[in-house]
């Protein structure tokens, strides 16, 4: 979990500095770490972080597509925090 927090912190920093390609990659790594820990709820929130990067880059259609997938998966898992 410490590794996941470290990657999340880096991702946030890259996002704020508008290094969106790296921020997307870090969100994906964070998702992979969450899945390896068996935490599908956190993995969904990592995908939302990835979507924020696409929104910031003006790629709203792709961001919306990711968010819809996360929402559908969260509803299926009854993850009320992500929905």
Buried (B, 14 or more C-beta within 10 A) or exposed (E): EEEBEEBBEBBBEBBEEEBBEBBBBBBBBBBBBBEEEEBBBBBBBBBBBBBBBBBBBEBEEBBEEBBEEBBEBBEEEEBEEBE
